[in-house]
């Protein structure tokens, strides 16, 4: 079945089935799920969809906008609307303190990083407080786009005291590999996870539409001595990650 036949309104449009834009959104979602609208294929122009469905262009635009917000459709400037290729979701346990590289390695995925910031900097007030820095101390900071299997997955910004990471330029893949070698690998951490909608700059780096759902994670990691070793703020693609925690009955 071609796209035009699939969108003919007699097959799916009903006066009793709710708002018309919702019905069209559902029909487009069905087309994506069944492969009639294949990944990376372009949708017909809004004008053409309106003619096929006998709906107004405002209704068509609203349905497509809903799918853009959900991450199913991508709008490219000057090129139109395209079906996004679905990303394989990754499950990450919250029960173990591991690095991004270690998580992906266990899944057989190669990781790469695009460096956005790496060096020694004046700390932010948040970093001073979290890391217990004295007045005038600097901080080692690494900020990068994390990729796995060739796909952008997360933005990760880690800040550490200089005596724990004297030379941040040494970090080329796994930060925890470097800390392991120097005896400064954290043994526990506290994480705070929040749901967010990605802002324009973050969305562009992660290859998704502005406003797409994401996960913001702030992690404070500790050495065996109890000292704070690392403050990491990360933003993960909401369509790529599931965080899983095992819960046990309290005695």
N, C-alpha and C positions, 0 to 999 in steps of 0.2 A: 504494500500500500504506500502510495506517495504521500507527501506532507499535505498537499491540497485536499486530497480525498479524506485524510485523517481528520482534518479540521472542519469538514462540512458539518454545519450545526445540527442537522437532523439526527446525527448519531449520538449527540451528547448534551445539547442545549435544551433546558427545560424551564418553563416559567416557575416551577415549584421547587427547583433545586438550589435556590439561593442566589446571591448577587451574580451578575453575568461575568464580572471580571474573575470571581472565584472559580466559576465553572470553566472558564477558559484557562486559568492557571492550572487547574487540575488536569485538564485535557493535555496541556503542554507537558506537565509532569509525567503523565501516562506515556506520552510519546517519547520522553527521555528514558523512562524506565524500560520500555519495550524495544528501544533501539531505533524506532522510526525517526526520531531526532537523535542522530548519532553524535558521540563526543566530537567536539571541535567543528561540527557542522554549523552553518549559519541558519538563523531563522529567516523566514520570508520577511520583507519589510513590513512595518506596521500598517501601511496603507493596503498592502496586499492581504495581510491577515484580516483586516477589517472588511475587505471586499468578500473574502471567502466565507467568513463567519457571520456576515450581516450585523456586525457589532460596530460601535463607534470607535474611532481611533483613541479617544480618551479611555475607553474600557480596555482596549488592547494594550495601551501604554501602561495602565495600572496593573494588569496581569503580568506583564513582562517585568515591571519594576518589582513586584513581589518576588519573582524568581531570581532577580538580581540580588535582592536582599538575602535570600536563602542560599545564594552561592551556586545555584543551578545554571544560571545564565550569566554570561560576561558581555558587557557592552564595550566595544572597542571604538575609539574616536575615529569617525570617518569611515568605518568599515561595517558597522551594524552590530547585531546581537548574535552571540555564538553560544552553543551548548558547551558548558565546562566539562572537561574530563574529570570524572570522579576520582578522588584521592583515596587510596587504600588506608583505612584507619589503623592507627597504631595504639595498642594498649600499653600503658606504662604503669607499673606498680608504684603505689605510694608507700609500700612497706619496706623498700630497700633504698639506700642512698647511693645512687649511681649517676654517672654522667650521661649526657646525650650520646656521646660517641660509644660508650659501653652499651647503652640501650639499643642503638641501631646495629652495632656489631653483632649482638646476639640474634638479631633478626636477619642477618646476612646482607645488610644494607651498607654500602659505602657512604661515608659522610664527607662533606666539604664545608668550608666556611668562607664567607665573604666578609672581610674585615671592615667594620664601620668606624671603629675607634680602638686603639691599642697603645698603651703607654702609661706614663706617670703623670698624674693630674692633681690639681687642688681638689680636695674632696667636697662633695655637697654636704649640707647640714645633715641630711639623712644618713649619709655614709659615715660621717664623724660620730654620730650617735650610735649607729648599729655596730660599728667596728671598734668603738671605744678609743678613737684616735685622740692624741694630745694636740694642743694648739700648735699650728705650723707644720704638722705632719702631712705628707703627701699620700696618695693612694694609687695602687696599681689597678688599672681598669681595662677590661677587654669587652668590646661590644661587637657582636657579629651576627650575621644571618646564617643560621644553621640549615644545611640541606642534607637530605638523605635520598639515595636513589635518584639523584638529579632533580629533586623537587624541593622548593623552599618549605621549611616546616616550622621554624621558630626564630624569633629574635631574642638574643640572650645577652644581657649586660651584667658582668660580674665585677665586683670591687673587692680588693683584698689589701690588707696592710703590707707595706713594702718589705718587712722582714719575713713575711710568709711567701710573697712573690716579688723578689727584688727586680726581676727583669721580665716584664710581661711579653716582650718580643719573643721570648723563648717558647711561648705557647703557640704551637702551630696546628695541633689537632685537639687532643684531650687535655684540658686544664688539670683534671684529677690525676693523669699520668705524671705530670710534672710535680704535683704536690705529693704524690706517692713516693717519688724518688727522693724527695727532700725531707720525708718524714712529717709532712704537714697536711696529709689528707684528712679531711673532716670525717668523723665517725657517726655523727648524728646531725639532724637538721629539723627545723620547723618551717613548714610551708603554709602559705596563705594563698588560696586559689579563688579568683573572682571571675565572673562572666563579664565580658566587655563587648562592645562593638568597635571594630577596628577603625582608627582614623585614617585619613587619606595617605599619609606618608607610610604608616605601618602596612596598610593594605597593599600599597604598590610594591613594597619590598617582598611581601609574602605572596604576591601574585594572585590576590583576590580583590573583589570589589569593595570599595569604601562602605563601611557599615556592616560588613560581614561579621558574624559572631566569632569571638576568639576567647582565649583563656589567658588571664593575667596571673602569673605566679611569682610570688616573692618568697625567696628562701634564705633563711639565716642558718649557716652551717657552723658547727662547733668542733674543735679539737678534743682529744681525750681529756685534756686538762680543764675543759670547760670554756676555754677562750673562743671568742667568735673569730672564725677564720675567713668567712666569705659572706658577702651580701649579693645575691643574684636576683635580678628582676628579668623575667622572661615573658614573652608573649607568644602563644602557640596558636596555630590555626585551629579553629573550632571544628572544621570538617576533617581533620586529620588525626585527632588525638582523643583517646578515652583514658582517663585516669582511674585506676582500679585500686581499691583498698580492701583488705581482708579484715573483717570485724569478728571479734570473739565475745561471748557472753561474759560479762564482768562477774567475778566471784563476790 
